[in-house]
């Protein structure tokens, strides 16, 4: 079986990480998997990049310009929505022609247009689409924040000026997506049971097949290690309880770092003796802006892409905190757990499928900094940290191993191929 995995980026972002891991897991389970990306940055022979040309940049810029116009020339939400009005025709590429299954992942920002996706569907090849957020099941947004318009048909979109209108951009893109799917079938796979449930409520996907499979993680790479040695490597203190916060851009408001700051302030006020015992490790860009607001000593490690170093950073820490306001099934929680590090996060999306409350971590009430602070104190000062670590590793190995995830995807591929043959 030949599978072509399509994703905008090769390395950047959670979807890229998950797609790469799945590619490797499939390869190790007898599937000839390749990955098609907009720009190749590695020397991986199983990854194919699109030919570099001015048109690649043009697709991205044209989509942003159209969104900019509909935003009344304001930058608000300029990069929060996608309309897929322009993209690259991949159907003539040899990798596409050779594939038995086309597996879409995150294909926004000028990678594929809705017209190209329709062309892929009309090629006769079975298509699987892994949902890393809500965009395939909604109109223009990736994060709905409790908006339920996608259950009836998007319009009056909060991402548009004035809350949109009955016939706004979201309504128009919704209609284009509806026509794209009309009479055509895609096997949708959500990365969490939560997102599966949301997708099944979408009026857009009413006639489509939706299931859920978690992202894989290589527990041979992400595993517990020598904490003292890991701290020495990163020049972190040996005598502190270290909390880790990770984000590609730590000032991203959707990642909820303002709640991390508030929770740390509350913890320091309630337990001033912890100011000299707790430290915060920040991994990501713009860390200095966040560090200045925290009451604990911080260590900013910047943006790190080397996987081995990332593993070492997890191993060096005692707690991973992810106060995101919207999540699917975060790779970072999975990575921390596999390294034996308990996680603290808000109850949102699929977080509760990863963290078993007070067994391998702590799930705080949504946007509740007081409960977040309570979780910090319980995990660092009250709980049996050795037992938490054991439970984390056990959960990661049992539920997110590459082989188990690959086998479930192979079943989805086989079903998609069988359904396509029936149609023919």
N, C-alpha and C positions, 0 to 999 in steps of 0.2 A: 504494500500500500504506500502510495506517495501522497504526502500532505504538504500543502503550501500554506505556511502561517504568514499572515499579512499584518504588519503593525507599522505605524508611522515612524517610530524611533527604534533604534537598535538597543540602546542602553538607558536612555533617560526616561524616568518615570516608572511607576509601579507596574503598568501594563507591559512595558518593555521587559522588565525583569521577569515577570510571570511568563511572558511568551517565550523568552529564551530558556527558562527552566523547563517549560513544557516541551520545547523542541528537543532538548537533551534527553528528557525522560522518554519521549516517544522513540528517539533513536536507540536508546538502550533497551527498548522493548520491541525491536524488530521493525519499526516504521521508518521509512525513508522520508524524513522531515527536513524541509528547508524553510528559511525565514526570509521574507521579502520586506525591505525597509526603504524609507526615502533616502537616507544617507547612511552608508555603511561606515563604521568607525573602527572595526576590529579586523583581524586577519582570519576570522572564522570562515572556513570554506563552505559551511552550511548556511551562511547568511549572504544574501544577494542584495546589493544596493541598486537603486534606479540610476540610470545614466545621468550624470550631473549636467544640467542645462539651465539656462535662465528661466525656462518654463516651470521648473520645480518651485522656484521662489515665487513666480507669478501666481500660481494657484493659491498659495498661502496669502499673498498680499491682496489678491482680488477678493477673496472671502472676507478678510479683515476690513477692506474698504467698504464693501456692501454692508457689513455689520455696523461700521462707523457711521455710515449715512443714516441707517435706521436708528442709531443711538443719538441722532441729531447732532452729530459731530462732537460727541463727548466720549471720553475714554471709559466711562462707567460700564463695567461688564464686557468690555471689548474682547477679553480673552476668557470669559466665563461661558460663552455660548458658541455653538458651531452650527452652520447652516448647510455645509457640504454642497455648495453650489459650483465648485470647481475641483478637479482632481485629475489624477493620472490614469490613463487607460492601460491596465495591466494585462488585458485579455490576449494580447498578441505576444507577450513574453514567453520564451521557451519554458520557463519554470511553471507558468500558468498552464500551458498546453500539456505539459507532462503530468500535472497533478491529478490524482484521483479525487481528492477533496480539497476545497479551498476553505481555509480556516481564518476568518477575520477576527482581529482583536480591536485595538484602539486605532482607528483609521481616519482621524480628524486632522484639521489644520492643513488642508490641501492635499492629503494623501489620496483619498477616494471621494468622488462626488456621488450623490444619490443616483445620477444617471449611469455612472460607471458600475455601481453596485447592481443596478437593474440589468446592465449588460452582462455582468458576471452571473447573475441568476438565470438569464436567458441563454447562457452558454451550454446549459445542460449538465454542468458539474454540480454535485451536491455541495452545499454551503453550510458551514457551521460558523456561528458568530458568538464568541465569548464576550459577555457584557462585563466590563470593568467598572461601569457606572450606569446611570439610567438613560443616557442619550439614545441608544437604539430603541428604547421603549417610549420615549417622549418626543418632543419636537426639537427644540434647540438647546435645552439645558442638560448638563451633566449631573447637577445636584438640585433636587427639587425643594428641599427644606420645607417639607410638609405640604407643598402645593399638590393638589390632587387633580389638576386639569388633565393630566395624561390619562386619567381613567375614563374620560368622556370625549376628549378632543381638545388639544391645546389652543388657547386664545387668551386675551387679556393677561399677557405674560408679565410677571413682576420684574423680569430682567430688562424690559423695554421701558422707554421714557413714559412716565405717567401711568404705569401699569398696563401699557398696551391697549388693545382694542379688540373688538369682535373679529376683525379681519386683519390683525397685525402680522408681523413677520412670523411669529410662532404658528399662527393658523395656516399661513401659506406653506411653510416647511412641513407642517403636519400633513397637509393634503398631498404634497409631493412624496412624502414617505408612504402614505396610504396607497398612492398609485404605484409606487415602486414595489410594494409587497402584494398588490392585488393579483390573485391567482398564482402566486409564487410561494415557495416554502423555504424557510431557513430553520435550521436546528439551533435554537438559541441556548446558550449555556451561561448561567449566572455563576459568579464566583462564591456566592453565599446563598443560603436558603432564604435570607431576608430579601435579597435582590430578586430571587426567583419569584417570591410572593408578590413583590411590587410589579414585576414584569407581567405576571399573569393577570394583573388588574388593568393593564394597559389596553385601551380600546384599539390601539394600533396593532397589538400582537394577539388579538383575540383568536385568530385562526392559526396561530403558529405554535410549534412545539417548544416548550421551555422547561429546562431542567437545571440542576445546579451541581457543580463540581468545584471543590476548592482548588486554589493554586498549589502547585507542588513546591517543596523546599528540600534541598539536598542536605539531609541530616548528617552526612559524612563531613560536610564542610561547616555547616552551622551546628555546632556542638559545644558542650561545656569545655572549658579549658582552665589553665592555671591563672587565677585572678591576679595574684601578685605579679607574675611575669608579664601579664597583659598590661597592668598599670605601669610597670617599669618601662615597657616599650613606648607607651603613649605619654610618659612623663606625668602620670596622674598620681595623686597622693595615696599612700597605703593606709592611712589612718582615718579615712572618711567613708561614710556611706554615700555612694554616688548614684544620683538619678540621671538618666539619659533621656534627652529629647532629640528627636531626629525629624528633619523636614528638609525637603529640597530648598525651600525658601522659608525661613523661620518667621518672617513677617507676614506670611499668607494668612489673612484673617480667618479663612475657613479651617485652618489647622488649630485654631483655638488657643494659641499661646498666651493670650491675655488671661485666660482662665488658669493657666499654669502659674503665671506671675502672681495672680490673686491668691491661689491656693498656697503657694510658697510663703507669701506674706502672712496669711492666716496661721500657717504652721509655725512660722518663726515667732509670731506674737504669742501664740498659745504655749509654745515650748521654746523659750529663748535659749535654753541650754543646748539646743540642737544646731544653733548657728555655727558652732565650731566643730560640729560632728557630721554635718551634711554638706555635700557639694553637688553642683549641677554640671553635667557635661552636655555641651551643645554641639550637634552635628548638622551642618547645613550652612547655607549662605545667610548673610545679614545677622549672624549670631551676636555681634557686638551690640546691636540695638536692643536685643532681648536681655543680654547679660547685664546691661546697665540698670535694668528694672528689678532684678532679682535680689532678695535679701541674703542669699547664700553665695559663697565663693563659687565662681564659675570657671570652667575650662572650655574654651571655644576651639574646636578642631577643624572648623571650616567645612567645605564640601569635600567629601571623600567618595571616590568611585571604586577604589580597589576592594574587591570582595573580601580578600583575606584580612585586610586591615579593618574592615567593618566588623568582621567576626571577632577580632581581637578587642574592639571597642565594646561590643556587647559583653564579652567575657570579663571585661574590666569593671563592669557596673553591677549595681545591686538591684536596680529597679528601672524599668522602661516606662516612660509616661507619654501617652498619646492623647491629648485633650481635643482631638478633632471634632468639629461640629457635623461632619458628614463623612461616612466611610462605608466601604463595601465589605471586604475581608482584607484588612491591612496586611501586606507582606511583612511590615516591620514588626508587628506583634508576633507573627509566626516565626520570624528570625530570632527575636529575643527569646521566645519560649524554647526554641530548639537549642539555644545556648544556655538554657537553664536560668534565664532571667525572668522573673514575674513581671507582668504588665499591669498598668493602671490606665483606664480609659473611660470615657463616657459611654453610657448605654445608647449606642447608635448603630444603625446598619447591622452588619454581621459580627460586630465586636463580641456579642454574647455567645456566638458560636465558637469563638476562640478561647475567651477567658471564662473559666468556671469560677464564679464569684467566691472569694475566700478559699479557693482550693488551689488555683495556680495563678491567681492575680486578684484584682479588685475592679468591679464595674461600678462606676459612680453614676449618680443621677445626672441626667442630661443638663449641661451648662450650670452645674451646681459646684461652685468652687469650694464651698464648705465641705461637701462630701468628698471632693477630690483631695482636699487637705487631710481629711480623716483617713482616706485610703493610703495616702503617703505615710502617715504615722503608723497605721496598722501593719503595712507591708514591711516597713523599715525597722520598727521598734517593738512590735507586739507578736507578729506571726512567727511561726517556725520556718525560717528562710530555707533551711535545708530541705524540708518537706515540700515547700513551694517549688523549689528548683527541680526536685525529682518529678513532681507532678507535671511541670512544664515540659520537660524533656519527653516524658511518657506520652503526653497528649500530642506533641509534634510528630513523634515517630509513628504513632498509631494512625493519625488522621491525615497527615500531609506528605507522606513519603512519595517520591517520584513514581515508583512502580505502581502504587495503588491508584494514583491520579491518572497515569498513562493508560492503565487498563480500562478505566471508566471512560476516558475519551475515545479509545479504540472502539468501544461498544457504540458510542454515539456516531462515530464515523461509519461503522458497518450498517447501522440503522439508516443513516442518511443515504448511503449508497443503495441499499435495498429499496428505499422509498423512491429514489430517482429512477431505478430500473423499472419499478411498477408503473411509473408515469410514462415511461417510454414503451 
